[in-house]
Amino acid sequence: MITNVSKSITDSKVKPVYQTVWDNASILVIYIIMFIVLSLTVPYFFSWDNMIGISLAISTVGPVACTMLFCLASGDFDLSVGAVVAFSGVFAAVMIRETGNVFIGGMFGIIAGGLVGFLNGVIIAKLKINALITTLATMQIVRGLCFIISNGIAVGITNDKFYVIGNNDFAGVPIPVWIMIACFVVFAILLNRTVYGRNTLAMGGNKEAAKLAGINVDKIKIIIFMVQGLVAGTVGIVLASRMTSGQPNTSLGFELDVISACVLGGVSLSGGIGTILGVIVGVIIMGTVQNAMNLLNIPTFYQYVVRGIILLLAVLFDQLKQRRTA
């Protein structure tokens, strides 16, 4: 009897430890295994140039995934980020062409993204319209405006100063990668060290309890979507700089890549759960898989299938974790 009790006590102590390790580090362990396998099997994968290439490829998804973390963790969605990225780049290109000033044009592009995010937040928070429907509608509206102001063609930028942010490097690392790293640091601090971050997670965990605790839910929702728009606008400027033009057709499906990276990184679709470290690993996994498929010359059509499977598996993994927690 005593032996059985001792054994049950031992098991109860050991199991939570393993569960904690798996819950906190499972995605990192998966990536490490994947990285080792790809390094041994894919030609030219494990090289400095390719590592820089992967970093540059995820430099657009990474910053927006940080803000999408806050959006998902609060219990909402934002499907308009891809359209905002394209619109901000095109709008900035048009303003630079009209004013001849790179700084003014860039700021107009970022502010335009912020205004779209603010509009999303107000409609969702004040008018109580579902976030999925709201951002799906604004995605269509913003993409349409993008084609209208560009006349459906790329808007070229002749000012060489605009190319610096997207094509130059610092200490051997491209500037867009440094911007992504800065976003990781800033939003990690916001999530873990500020009332804003704690309130975001509290809202996603239980909105009614958050209201009873005195949290201004509507205000935080508006801020979350506005920051999402500002960051997406910034990414749009960087992308336009890299391509030396504002492209109305760019970033199609971008929002799905961002959401996939977040869910893959452990952000719960039901809200209340998410870490910056998990998002970082999720973003890197998505970029690494894409890079490996390119190195293996896998056709683009098959790559779409693989990305869809990854999204489906990420959602399934999230559901399994929720059921186990329940």
C-alpha positions in Angstrom: 0.0 0.0 0.0 2.8 2.4 1.0 4.7 1.4 -2.0 1.8 2.1 -4.3 1.3 5.5 -2.7 5.0 6.4 -3.0 4.9 5.3 -6.7 1.9 7.5 -7.4 3.5 10.5 -5.7 6.7 10.0 -7.7 4.7 9.7 -10.9 2.7 12.9 -10.1 6.0 14.7 -9.6 7.7 13.4 -12.7 4.9 13.8 -15.2 4.3 17.6 -14.8 8.1 18.2 -15.4 8.0 16.4 -18.7 4.8 18.0 -19.6 6.2 21.5 -18.8 9.3 20.8 -20.9 7.3 19.6 -23.8 4.8 22.5 -23.6 7.6 25.1 -23.5 10.2 23.6 -25.7 8.5 21.2 -28.1 8.5 23.5 -31.1 12.2 24.4 -30.5 13.2 20.7 -30.3 11.3 20.1 -33.5 13.1 22.9 -35.3 16.6 21.8 -34.0 15.9 18.3 -35.4 14.6 19.7 -38.7 17.7 22.0 -39.0 20.1 19.1 -38.4 18.3 16.9 -41.0 18.2 19.7 -43.6 21.9 20.6 -43.0 22.9 17.0 -43.7 20.6 16.3 -46.7 20.0 19.6 -48.6 23.0 21.0 -50.6 24.2 24.5 -49.6 21.6 24.7 -46.8 24.2 25.0 -44.0 26.1 28.1 -45.2 26.4 31.7 -44.1 25.0 33.0 -47.3 21.9 30.8 -47.0 21.4 31.7 -43.3 21.4 35.4 -44.3 19.0 34.5 -47.1 16.6 32.8 -44.7 16.8 35.8 -42.3 16.0 38.2 -45.1 13.1 36.1 -46.4 11.5 36.1 -42.9 12.2 39.8 -42.3 8.7 40.7 -43.6 6.8 38.0 -41.7 8.6 38.4 -38.4 7.6 41.9 -37.4 3.9 41.4 -38.4 3.9 38.1 -36.5 4.8 40.0 -33.4 1.7 42.2 -33.6 -0.4 39.2 -34.8 0.6 37.5 -31.6 -1.1 40.3 -29.6 -4.2 40.1 -31.9 -4.6 36.4 -31.6 -3.8 36.4 -27.9 -6.6 38.9 -27.3 -9.0 36.5 -29.1 -9.2 38.2 -32.5 -8.0 37.8 -36.1 -6.6 40.2 -38.7 -6.8 39.1 -42.3 -6.0 42.6 -43.7 -2.3 42.7 -43.0 -1.2 41.5 -46.5 -3.3 44.2 -48.2 -2.0 46.8 -45.8 1.6 45.8 -46.6 0.9 46.3 -50.3 -1.1 49.4 -49.9 1.5 51.1 -47.7 4.3 50.4 -50.1 2.3 51.7 -53.1 1.0 54.7 -51.2 4.6 55.6 -50.1 5.8 55.2 -53.6 3.1 57.5 -55.0 3.9 60.1 -52.3 7.6 60.0 -52.9 7.0 60.5 -56.6 4.7 63.5 -55.9 6.7 65.2 -53.2 10.3 64.1 -54.0 10.9 63.5 -50.3 11.7 59.9 -49.2 11.0 60.6 -45.5 7.6 62.2 -46.0 6.5 59.5 -48.4 7.6 56.8 -46.0 5.8 58.4 -43.1 2.6 58.7 -45.2 2.8 55.0 -46.0 3.3 54.0 -42.3 0.5 56.3 -41.2 -1.8 54.9 -43.9 -1.3 51.4 -42.4 -1.9 52.7 -38.9 -5.2 54.3 -40.0 -6.4 51.0 -41.5 -5.6 49.3 -38.3 -7.3 52.0 -36.2 -10.4 51.6 -38.4 -10.4 47.9 -37.9 -10.1 48.3 -34.1 -12.9 50.9 -33.9 -15.3 48.7 -35.9 -14.5 45.6 -33.9 -14.4 47.2 -30.5 -17.2 49.8 -30.8 -19.5 48.4 -33.4 -19.0 44.8 -32.1 -18.6 43.4 -35.6 -16.7 40.1 -35.7 -13.0 40.6 -36.3 -12.9 37.9 -39.0 -15.6 39.6 -41.1 -14.3 43.1 -40.4 -10.7 42.4 -41.5 -11.9 40.3 -44.4 -13.9 43.3 -45.6 -11.0 45.8 -45.1 -8.7 43.4 -46.8 -10.8 43.7 -50.0 -11.3 47.5 -49.6 -7.6 48.2 -49.0 -6.4 45.9 -51.8 -8.9 47.7 -54.1 -7.6 51.1 -53.1 -4.1 49.8 -53.8 -5.0 49.0 -57.4 -6.9 52.3 -57.8 -4.0 54.6 -56.7 -1.5 52.6 -58.7 -3.7 52.2 -61.8 -3.0 48.5 -61.4 0.7 48.7 -62.2 3.9 49.0 -60.2 4.8 52.5 -59.0 8.5 53.0 -59.7 10.8 55.0 -57.3 13.7 56.8 -58.8 15.1 58.3 -55.6 18.1 56.1 -54.6 17.8 57.1 -50.9 14.7 55.0 -50.7 16.6 51.9 -51.6 18.9 52.1 -48.6 16.5 50.7 -46.0 15.7 47.6 -48.0 19.0 46.8 -49.7 21.9 47.9 -47.5 23.4 46.1 -44.6 25.0 46.8 -41.2 27.8 44.6 -39.8 27.2 42.1 -42.6 23.5 41.7 -41.8 20.8 43.3 -44.0 18.9 46.3 -42.4 15.5 44.5 -42.7 16.8 41.7 -40.5 17.9 44.3 -37.9 14.4 45.8 -38.0 12.9 42.4 -37.4 15.2 41.7 -34.5 14.3 45.1 -33.0 10.6 44.2 -33.3 11.3 40.9 -31.5 12.9 42.7 -28.6 10.4 45.5 -28.3 7.3 43.3 -28.4 8.9 40.8 -26.1 9.2 43.6 -23.5 5.7 44.8 -24.2 4.2 41.3 -23.7 6.2 40.2 -20.7 7.0 43.4 -18.8 4.1 45.8 -19.3 0.5 46.1 -18.2 -0.5 46.3 -21.9 0.9 42.8 -22.5 -0.7 41.3 -19.4 -4.1 42.9 -20.2 -3.9 41.5 -23.7 -3.5 37.9 -22.4 -6.2 38.5 -19.8 -8.6 39.6 -22.5 -8.0 36.5 -24.6 -8.3 34.2 -21.6 -11.6 35.6 -20.3 -13.0 38.9 -21.7 -15.8 39.2 -19.2 -13.4 38.6 -16.3 -11.1 41.2 -17.7 -13.9 43.8 -17.9 -14.8 43.0 -14.3 -11.2 43.5 -13.3 -11.3 47.1 -14.7 -9.5 46.5 -18.0 -10.6 48.9 -20.7 -11.1 46.1 -23.3 -12.3 48.4 -26.1 -9.3 50.7 -25.8 -6.8 47.9 -25.8 -8.4 46.3 -28.9 -8.1 49.5 -30.8 -4.5 49.9 -29.8 -3.7 46.3 -30.8 -5.1 46.7 -34.3 -3.6 50.2 -34.7 -0.1 48.9 -33.8 -0.7 46.0 -36.2 -1.4 48.4 -39.0 1.6 50.6 -38.2 3.9 47.6 -38.2 2.4 46.2 -41.4 2.8 49.7 -42.9 6.5 49.7 -41.9 7.0 46.3 -43.5 5.3 47.6 -46.6 7.9 50.4 -46.9 10.8 48.0 -46.4 9.4 45.6 -49.0 8.9 48.4 -51.5 12.4 49.5 -50.9 13.7 46.0 -51.5 11.8 45.8 -54.8 12.5 49.5 -55.7 8.8 50.0 -56.4 5.4 49.8 -54.9 3.7 46.6 -56.1 -0.1 46.3 -55.8 0.1 42.6 -56.4 2.5 41.9 -53.6 1.9 40.1 -50.3 -1.0 37.9 -51.6 -1.5 35.2 -48.9 0.8 37.0 -46.5 -1.7 37.0 -43.7 -1.9 33.2 -43.8 1.9 32.9 -43.5 1.8 35.2 -40.5 -1.0 33.3 -38.8 0.6 30.0 -39.6 3.9 31.1 -38.0 2.1 32.3 -34.8 0.0 29.1 -34.4 3.0 27.0 -35.2 4.8 28.9 -32.4 2.2 28.0 -29.8 -0.2 31.0 -30.0 -3.6 29.8 -29.2 -6.4 30.6 -31.7 -8.8 30.8 -28.8 -6.7 33.6 -27.1 -4.9 34.0 -23.8 -1.8 32.0 -24.7 1.3 33.1 -26.6 5.0 33.8 -26.3 7.5 35.8 -28.4 10.0 33.0 -28.3 7.4 30.6 -29.8 6.5 33.1 -32.5 10.2 33.6 -33.4 10.7 29.8 -33.7 7.4 29.5 -35.7 8.6 32.3 -38.1 12.0 30.6 -38.5 10.4 27.2 -39.2 8.2 28.7 -42.0 11.2 30.4 -43.5 13.4 27.4 -43.3 10.8 25.1 -44.9 10.3 27.6 -47.7 14.1 27.9 -48.2 14.7 24.1 -48.3 11.9 23.6 -50.9 13.5 26.3 -53.1 17.0 24.7 -52.7 15.4 21.3 -53.7 13.8 23.0 -56.7 10.3 21.9 -55.6 7.7 23.5 -58.0 5.8 26.5 -56.6 2.4 24.6 -56.9 3.7 21.9 -54.5 5.0 24.5 -52.1 1.5 25.9 -51.7 0.3 22.4 -50.7 3.1 22.0 -48.2 2.4 25.4 -46.6 -1.3 24.5 -46.4 -0.4 21.3 -44.7 1.8 23.1 -42.2 -1.1 25.5 -41.3 -3.5 22.6 -40.9 -1.0 20.7 -38.6 -0.4 23.8 -36.6 -4.1 24.3 -35.9 -4.5 20.6 -35.1 -1.6 20.8 -32.7 -3.2 23.8 -31.0 -6.5 22.0 -30.6 -4.8 19.0 -29.1 -3.0 21.2 -26.6 -6.2 22.8 -25.6 -8.0 19.5 -25.1 -5.2 18.2 -23.0 -5.2 21.4 -20.9 -9.0 21.1 -20.5 
